[in-house]
Amino acid sequence: MACQLELACPATPESRGYDQSLVTNATRTFIGFERQGSLLVRCEHPEAFRVFVNGVRVPLDGVTADSWLSVSIADATVNGDNYLQACCLAEGCGTLELRVPYPTLRDDTAAWAGNPSLELLDQIIEAEVEAGFPCAQLVVVKDGAVIKRGHYGAVSSYEQDGTPIPAARRTPVTDETLFDMASNTKMFACNMALQKLASEGKVDLGARVRDYLPQFRDLPGAEIPGKDELTISELLQHQAGFPADPSYHNADYDPALHRVVAGSNANAALFTQSRDEALEKIVATPLEYAPGTATRYSDVDYMLLGFIVEAIVGMRLDDYLEQEVYGPLGLARTTYQPLRHGFSKDDCAATELNGNTRDGAVSFANVRRETVQGQCHDAKAFHVMGEVSGHAGLFSSASDIAVLEQVVLNRGGYGDVRLFDEDTLDRFIKPKDTDPSYGLGWRRKAHDGYTAVFSQVPDTAAIGHTGWTGTFTLIDPANHLGIALLTSRRNTPVLDPAKDPNDFVGCHFLIGRYAIAPTLVYQALHTSAEAADALLVDVVRAKRAEVAAGGDFDTAPDRADLAALESVARKRGVRL
């Protein structure tokens, strides 16, 4: 059984970690939270020992040497670092053994019901769903507890022609609905695997990619070399030289123009729709800049990282994650390829209405044209990687993602499961020297680097990611807080496919831009109804100004969103 801390008392010079300063042998710190926690204790003569948590004596009644006894410390724990002291007061009484499990999430939603800011967040999402936003799931964790859980809308909201599905035919989203995590796969699949492997010494982040994938190298005549010496860390930092999206699945994608040119066959050299050929095509992909000289987000980086994990563990990425991460944590609703793992379409929130065609604006060989539901939306992951990739393909629920966020907040584990150590986590989340809004894969709020998504209020060291389908995650270790907001904002019509095939109706709603969620969650920690109402007035007036300014914000969904926000104000009795 894994735990965050083990301590034997009294320590001897032969003990692991023995310190000649003596006093430190009796003390440790561990992560804990108020009103929860336990120690596992084993000892033949407990009367000879004293154990304290934050200065509060822990009773050792019933402790024996035969088995581990779980002793509650819920009356002594505080949020964050807790101080453990174990002392022996008599000679010749054997050894006291202590283990501290990682915290697990308890439900504290009842205590937070009625919070003005969380109520406002509910009202905004519900009003926007009524106005045309498809669906959402929300879980907020704070100090080792779930303080907010919500679900909104339907798993599929529109017919393929863009007309709303009648309410009687809609399947409601529940807390158990699975969402396509899109690029949040990078963090909650690939990074989880790499953090575990790095902690176990099975991967060297400073090693070259070719040390794990020997076929990865500069090809003869490469205009920009760098693959021979490219490191795993450079992939994680998105400074590897690769283009953002080579669109391997589309033969008409023009790499020079970074767009599709119908009938051009410009991407013939890199085109594939076979996982068996994917690595070969990545090796053949020309670099766009010398590695280490720029930061450019690229899916290719994480496609490669997924292959590296597979090379190390000798199995496919999804199988490894189920065996080593999701299974041990009990995450029954986190998986790749949900339709092949016992889930139905209606267990999953739908994404694009007309396959990957952007309502008819995009076409390529084997393109999907039906509403995507239960299959990964990302075209490279679906057509090239068989739906299992380091960059996209994962499905999950907000409740399961909240557990993975708590693993990070716990500094590497959950209950009796340890995924990685604290030093490894520190390495992954520390700011990149040249761009503090990046860690190793993780996006960071920094001082002004990712505030448009994370909002202005989290700690500068907060981390997380977004996903193209509409998923948002935030983990704030300084405040012991995590947010999992999963939406399906792309399950809406494209506003004008000819003008911008990526401009979906759902992206014009406030919740589809994400930042309203963390703003109101943090306000909920120090709030009043007056403060929540004042913020609503500010948001409505800002939305009115956007619409009045015309241009990209003077659209039908923007006007519908404005009406939705105004309806929330009326419901709350707020004068605008």
C-alpha positions in Angstrom: 0.0 0.0 0.0 1.4 3.4 -1.0 1.2 6.4 1.2 2.6 10.0 1.3 4.7 9.4 4.4 6.2 6.6 6.4 7.9 7.1 9.8 9.5 4.6 12.2 10.2 5.6 15.8 12.7 5.6 17.3 15.0 6.2 14.4 18.4 4.5 14.4 21.6 5.3 12.5 20.6 2.4 10.2 17.2 3.9 9.5 16.5 5.3 6.0 16.8 9.1 6.1 18.5 9.2 9.5 19.7 12.7 10.4 22.6 13.3 12.8 20.9 16.5 13.9 18.7 14.1 15.8 15.6 16.3 16.4 14.5 16.0 12.8 14.2 12.2 13.1 11.0 12.6 15.1 9.2 15.1 12.9 7.7 15.3 9.4 5.2 17.3 7.5 2.3 16.0 5.3 -0.5 17.4 3.2 -3.8 17.3 4.9 -7.1 19.2 5.2 -9.5 20.2 8.0 -12.0 17.6 9.3 -10.4 14.6 7.6 -7.4 12.3 7.7 -6.0 9.3 9.5 -2.8 7.6 10.5 -2.0 4.0 10.1 -0.2 2.8 13.2 1.5 -0.5 14.2 3.3 -1.1 17.5 3.8 -3.7 20.2 4.0 -1.3 23.1 2.0 1.9 22.1 2.0 3.1 25.8 5.7 3.9 25.4 5.1 6.3 22.5 3.6 9.7 22.0 2.3 10.9 18.6 1.2 14.5 17.9 -0.4 16.1 14.9 -0.1 19.9 15.0 0.6 19.6 18.7 -2.6 17.6 19.4 -1.9 14.2 20.9 -3.1 11.2 18.9 -4.7 8.4 21.0 -3.0 5.0 20.4 -5.7 2.9 22.1 -6.1 -0.5 20.4 -2.8 -0.3 18.5 -1.0 -3.7 18.2 1.9 -5.1 16.4 -0.2 -7.6 14.5 -1.9 -5.3 12.0 -2.2 -1.7 11.0 -4.8 0.3 12.9 -6.4 3.4 11.3 -6.6 6.3 13.8 -8.5 9.4 13.0 -6.7 12.7 13.1 -9.7 14.7 11.7 -9.8 16.8 14.9 -6.2 18.0 14.5 -5.6 18.5 10.8 -5.4 21.9 9.1 -5.5 22.8 5.4 -2.1 22.4 3.8 1.1 21.3 5.6 0.5 19.4 8.9 3.2 18.8 11.5 3.7 15.2 12.7 5.8 14.3 15.7 6.5 10.8 17.0 8.6 10.2 20.2 9.6 7.2 22.2 9.5 7.7 26.0 11.0 4.4 27.2 13.8 2.1 26.2 13.4 -1.4 24.8 9.9 -1.1 23.6 10.4 -1.9 20.0 9.4 0.3 17.1 6.3 2.4 16.4 5.5 2.5 12.6 3.4 5.2 11.1 1.9 5.7 7.6 0.0 8.7 6.4 -2.4 8.1 3.4 -3.0 10.8 0.9 -6.3 12.8 1.4 -9.4 11.8 -0.6 -12.2 14.1 -1.6 -15.2 14.3 0.8 -18.5 15.9 -0.2 -19.1 19.4 1.2 -21.6 20.6 -1.3 -24.4 21.0 1.2 -22.3 23.5 3.2 -21.8 25.6 0.1 -25.4 25.5 -1.1 -26.7 29.0 -1.3 -23.4 30.7 -1.8 -24.3 33.8 -3.8 -21.5 33.6 -6.3 -21.9 29.8 -7.0 -25.7 30.4 -7.3 -24.9 33.2 -9.9 -22.7 30.8 -11.8 -25.5 28.2 -11.9 -27.9 30.8 -13.1 -25.7 32.1 -15.8 -25.0 28.6 -17.2 -28.7 27.6 -17.0 -29.7 30.8 -18.8 -27.1 30.3 -21.5 -28.3 26.7 -22.0 -31.8 28.0 -22.4 -30.5 30.5 -24.9 -28.7 28.0 -27.0 -25.5 26.8 -25.3 -25.4 23.0 -25.5 -24.3 21.6 -22.1 -21.8 21.6 -19.3 -20.5 19.8 -16.2 -18.8 21.5 -13.3 -17.0 20.2 -10.2 -15.1 22.5 -7.8 -12.8 21.2 -5.1 -11.4 23.2 -2.2 -9.4 22.1 0.8 -9.9 18.4 0.1 -13.6 18.6 -0.5 -16.1 18.9 -3.4 -17.8 22.2 -2.8 -19.7 22.5 -6.1 -21.1 19.9 -8.5 -23.4 20.8 -11.4 -24.7 19.5 -14.7 -26.5 21.5 -17.4 -28.2 20.9 -20.7 -28.4 17.9 -23.0 -25.8 15.5 -24.4 -26.9 16.5 -27.9 -28.7 19.8 -28.5 -28.9 20.4 -32.3 -30.0 18.6 -35.4 -27.3 18.4 -38.2 -29.1 21.3 -40.0 -28.6 23.5 -36.9 -32.1 23.5 -35.6 -32.6 22.7 -31.9 -33.6 19.2 -31.0 -37.0 19.3 -29.3 -36.8 19.1 -25.5 -38.8 15.8 -25.4 -36.1 14.1 -27.5 -33.1 15.4 -25.6 -31.1 13.2 -23.1 -30.0 15.4 -20.1 -26.4 15.7 -19.1 -25.8 14.1 -15.7 -22.8 14.0 -13.3 -21.8 10.8 -15.0 -21.8 12.0 -18.7 -18.5 11.7 -20.4 -17.0 14.6 -22.3 -14.3 14.6 -25.0 -11.4 16.2 -23.2 -9.6 17.2 -26.4 -6.2 18.8 -25.5 -6.8 18.3 -21.8 -5.7 14.8 -22.8 -2.2 16.1 -22.9 -2.3 16.7 -19.1 -4.7 14.1 -17.7 -3.4 11.3 -19.9 0.1 11.9 -21.3 1.5 14.1 -18.5 0.1 11.8 -15.8 1.9 8.9 -17.5 5.2 10.8 -17.8 5.1 12.2 -14.3 4.7 8.7 -13.0 7.5 7.3 -15.2 9.8 10.2 -14.3 9.1 9.6 -10.6 10.0 6.0 -11.0 13.2 6.8 -12.9 12.0 5.1 -16.1 12.2 8.2 -18.2 14.9 10.9 -18.3 13.3 14.2 -19.3 16.7 15.5 -20.4 17.3 12.6 -22.7 17.0 12.8 -26.4 13.9 11.6 -28.1 16.0 9.3 -30.2 17.2 7.5 -27.0 13.7 6.1 -26.8 12.6 6.2 -30.5 15.8 5.4 -32.5 14.1 6.1 -35.8 13.6 9.8 -34.8 16.4 11.7 -36.5 17.2 14.5 -38.9 16.6 13.3 -42.5 19.2 14.0 -45.1 19.0 17.6 -46.5 16.8 18.9 -43.7 16.6 22.7 -44.0 16.3 23.1 -40.3 18.1 20.4 -38.3 17.6 19.6 -34.7 15.8 16.3 -34.3 19.0 14.4 -33.6 19.5 16.3 -30.3 15.9 17.1 -29.5 15.0 16.3 -25.9 11.9 15.2 -24.1 11.8 18.4 -22.1 11.8 20.4 -25.3 8.7 18.5 -26.5 7.0 19.1 -23.1 7.8 22.9 -23.3 6.4 23.2 -26.9 9.8 24.4 -28.2 10.6 21.5 -30.5 10.3 23.2 -33.8 7.2 21.4 -35.1 4.2 23.1 -36.8 1.1 23.5 -34.7 -1.1 21.2 -36.8 0.4 19.3 -39.8 -3.1 17.8 -40.6 -1.6 14.4 -41.5 -5.1 13.1 -42.2 -5.7 15.6 -45.0 -3.8 15.3 -48.3 -5.0 18.7 -49.4 -3.5 20.6 -46.4 -0.7 22.8 -47.7 2.1 22.9 -45.1 3.6 26.0 -46.7 0.4 28.0 -46.5 -0.9 26.4 -43.3 -4.3 25.9 -44.8 -6.3 23.5 -47.0 -6.1 24.0 -50.7 -8.8 21.8 -52.3 -7.5 19.3 -54.8 -3.8 20.3 -54.3 -2.6 17.1 -52.8 0.1 19.4 -51.2 0.4 17.2 -48.1 1.0 13.9 -50.0 4.4 13.3 -48.5 3.0 13.5 -44.9 -0.5 12.1 -45.5 -1.6 9.1 -43.6 -4.6 7.6 -41.9 -2.8 4.8 -40.3 -1.4 4.6 -36.7 1.3 2.3 -38.0 2.6 5.1 -40.3 2.1 8.0 -37.8 5.6 8.0 -36.3 7.2 7.7 -39.7 5.3 10.8 -40.9 6.2 12.7 -37.7 9.9 12.0 -38.4 9.4 13.3 -41.9 7.7 16.5 -40.8 10.1 19.5 -41.5 10.8 21.7 -38.5 9.6 25.3 -38.7 12.2 26.7 -36.4 15.3 25.6 -34.6 14.4 23.7 -31.3 14.7 25.9 -28.3 14.5 29.2 -30.1 10.7 29.8 -29.8 7.6 28.5 -28.0 4.9 27.3 -30.4 2.1 25.0 -29.1 2.0 21.9 -31.2 -0.1 18.7 -31.1 2.9 16.9 -32.7 4.9 17.3 -29.5 2.3 15.2 -27.6 1.8 12.7 -30.3 5.5 12.0 -30.0 5.4 12.0 -26.2 2.6 9.4 -26.4 4.8 7.2 -28.5 7.7 7.6 -26.1 5.5 6.4 -23.2 4.5 3.4 -25.3 8.1 2.6 -26.1 9.0 2.7 -22.4 6.1 0.6 -21.0 5.7 -1.8 -23.9 2.0 -1.3 -24.3 -0.5 1.1 -25.8 -0.9 4.4 -24.0 -4.6 3.8 -23.1 -3.8 0.3 -21.7 -1.0 1.7 -19.5 -3.1 4.5 -18.1 -6.0 2.2 -17.3 -3.6 -0.3 -15.6 -1.4 2.2 -13.7 -3.5 5.4 -13.2 -7.2 5.3 -13.8 -7.9 1.8 -12.6 -6.0 2.1 -9.3 -7.8 5.5 -8.6 -11.2 3.9 -9.4 -11.9 6.3 -12.3 -14.5 4.2 -14.1 -15.6 7.0 -16.4 -12.2 8.0 -17.7 -11.2 6.2 -20.9 -10.2 6.4 -24.5 -12.7 5.0 -27.1 -15.8 4.9 -24.8 -18.0 3.1 -27.3 -15.6 0.2 -27.2 -15.6 0.2 -23.4 -19.2 -0.3 -22.5 -20.5 3.2 -22.9 -23.3 4.3 -25.3 -23.5 7.4 -27.4 -25.9 8.9 -24.9 -23.4 8.4 -22.2 -21.2 11.0 -24.0 -21.7 14.6 -24.8 -21.8 15.2 -28.6 -19.4 17.5 -30.3 -19.5 18.8 -33.9 -22.8 18.5 -35.7 -21.5 17.5 -39.1 -18.5 15.3 -38.4 -15.3 17.2 -39.1 -16.7 19.2 -42.0 -17.3 22.5 -40.2 -20.9 22.4 -41.5 -19.6 21.6 -45.0 -16.6 23.9 -45.3 -14.0 21.1 -44.9 -13.6 17.8 -46.7 -11.0 15.1 -46.9 -10.8 11.4 -47.5 -13.0 9.4 -45.1 -14.2 12.6 -43.3 -17.0 12.0 -40.8 -20.2 13.7 -41.7 -22.5 12.6 -39.0 -22.7 14.2 -35.5 -19.7 13.1 -33.5 -20.8 11.4 -30.3 -18.8 8.9 -28.4 -15.9 9.2 -30.8 -13.0 11.5 -30.3 -13.5 14.7 -32.3 -9.9 15.5 -33.1 -9.2 14.5 -36.7 -5.6 13.5 -36.2 -6.4 11.5 -33.2 -9.3 9.8 -34.9 -8.0 9.2 -38.4 -4.2 8.9 -37.8 -3.9 7.6 -34.2 -6.8 5.2 -33.9 -8.4 7.5 -31.3 -5.5 6.8 -28.8 -2.9 9.6 -28.7 -1.0 11.7 -26.3 -2.5 14.9 -27.6 -6.2 14.1 -27.8 -8.7 11.2 -27.4 -9.4 11.0 -23.7 -13.0 11.1 -22.4 -13.9 11.8 -18.8 -16.4 13.3 -16.4 -15.8 16.4 -14.3 -16.0 14.2 -11.1 -13.2 11.9 -12.4 -11.1 14.9 -13.5 -11.5 16.4 -10.0 -9.9 13.3 -8.6 -6.9 13.7 -10.9 -6.7 17.4 -9.9 -6.7 16.4 -6.3 -3.8 14.0 -7.0 -1.8 17.1 -8.0 -3.1 19.2 -5.0 -2.0 16.2 -2.8 1.4 16.4 -4.4 1.3 13.1 -6.1 -1.2 10.7 -4.7 -4.8 9.9 -3.6 -5.8 7.6 -0.7 -3.4 4.6 -0.9 -2.4 5.3 -4.5 0.9 7.1 -5.3 1.5 8.2 -8.9 4.5 10.5 -8.5 6.6 12.3 -6.0 6.6 15.9 -5.0 10.0 16.7 -6.6 8.8 15.4 -10.0 5.6 17.5 -9.7 7.7 20.5 -8.9 9.8 20.0 -12.0 6.7 19.7 -14.2 4.9 22.8 -13.0 7.7 25.2 -12.5 7.7 28.1 -15.0 9.6 27.9 -18.2 12.5 30.4 -18.3 11.5 32.0 -21.6 7.7 31.9 -21.1 6.3 31.6 -17.5 2.9 30.7 -18.9 4.3 27.2 -19.7 5.6 24.5 -17.4 6.3 21.0 -18.8 3.1 20.7 -20.7 1.0 22.4 -18.1 -0.2 25.9 -18.9 0.4 28.4 -16.0 -1.5 31.5 -15.1 1.7 33.4 -14.4 1.4 37.2 -13.9 -0.1 38.0 -17.2 0.4 35.0 -19.4 -2.9 33.0 -19.3 -5.3 35.3 -17.5 -7.7 35.4 -20.5 -8.6 31.8 -19.7 -7.7 31.4 -16.0 -9.0 34.9 -15.1 -7.1 37.4 -13.0 -7.8 35.9 -9.6 -6.0 32.5 -9.2 -2.5 32.4 -7.8 0.2 33.0 -10.4 1.4 29.4 -9.9 -2.0 28.0 -10.9 -1.8 25.4 -13.7 -4.3 23.7 -16.0 -5.2 23.4 -19.7 -8.0 23.8 -22.2 -9.5 21.6 -24.8 -10.8 22.6 -28.2 -14.2 20.9 -27.7 -14.8 23.1 -24.7 -13.0 21.7 -21.6 -11.3 23.8 -19.0 -9.2 22.7 -16.0 -7.5 24.7 -13.3 -5.4 23.6 -10.3 -4.3 26.1 -7.8 -2.0 24.5 -5.2 -1.6 27.8 -3.2 -5.3 27.9 -2.5 -5.8 24.1 -2.5 -8.5 24.6 -5.2 -9.3 22.8 -8.5 -12.0 23.5 -11.2 -13.1 21.0 -13.8 -15.5 22.7 -16.3 -16.4 20.4 -19.2 -18.6 21.8 -21.9 -19.5 20.8 -25.5 -19.4 24.3 -27.0 -18.7 22.8 -30.5 -22.1 21.0 -30.4 -23.6 24.0 -32.1 -23.8 25.3 -35.7 -20.9 27.1 -37.3 -21.9 30.8 -37.5 -20.6 31.4 -41.1 -18.7 28.4 -42.5 -17.4 30.4 -45.5 -16.1 33.2 -43.4 -14.6 31.3 -40.5 -15.2 27.5 -40.3 -14.0 27.4 -36.7 -16.4 30.0 -35.3 -19.1 28.0 -33.6 -22.2 29.5 -32.0 -21.3 28.0 -28.6 -18.0 30.0 -28.5 -20.0 33.2 -28.3 -21.5 32.4 -24.9 -19.8 33.5 -21.7 -19.3 30.0 -20.3 -17.8 29.0 -23.6 -15.0 31.5 -22.9 -14.3 29.8 -19.5 -13.1 32.8 -17.4 -16.5 33.5 -15.8 -16.2 30.1 -14.0 -12.9 30.7 -12.1 -13.9 34.3 -11.5 -17.1 33.4 -9.7 -15.5 30.4 -7.9 -12.8 32.6 -6.4 -15.4 35.2 -5.5 -17.4 32.5 -3.8 -14.5 32.1 -1.2 -15.0 35.7 0.0 -18.4 36.8 -1.2 -21.7 38.5 -0.5 -24.9 38.7 -2.5 -24.1 42.4 -3.1 -20.7 41.6 -4.5 -22.1 38.9 -6.8 -24.8 41.3 -8.1 -22.3 44.0 -8.7 -20.2 41.7 -10.8 -23.3 40.7 -12.8 -24.1 44.3 -13.6 -20.5 44.8 -14.8 -20.7 41.7 -17.0 -24.0 42.7 -18.5 -22.9 46.2 -19.3 -19.6 44.9 -20.8 -21.6 42.4 -23.0 -23.9 45.3 -24.1 -20.9 47.3 -25.1 -19.5 44.3 -27.1 -22.7 43.9 -29.0 -23.1 47.6 -29.6 -19.6 47.8 -31.0 -20.6 45.6 -33.8 -18.2 43.5 -35.8 -17.4 40.0 -34.5 -19.6 40.4 -31.4 -22.7 41.7 -33.2 -24.1 38.2 -33.9 -27.2 36.3 -33.1 -25.6 34.1 -30.4 -24.0 37.2 -28.8 -27.4 38.9 -28.7 -28.9 35.7 -27.3 -26.2 35.6 -24.6 -26.9 39.2 -23.7 -30.6 38.5 -23.3 -29.7 35.4 -21.2 -27.5 37.5 -18.9 -30.2 40.2 -18.6 -32.7 37.5 -17.6 -30.4 36.4 -14.8 -30.3 40.0 -13.6 -34.1 40.2 -13.6 -34.4 36.9 -11.8 -32.0 38.2 -9.0 -33.8 41.6 -8.9 -30.8 43.5 -10.0 -31.2 46.9 -11.6 -29.1 47.4 -14.7 
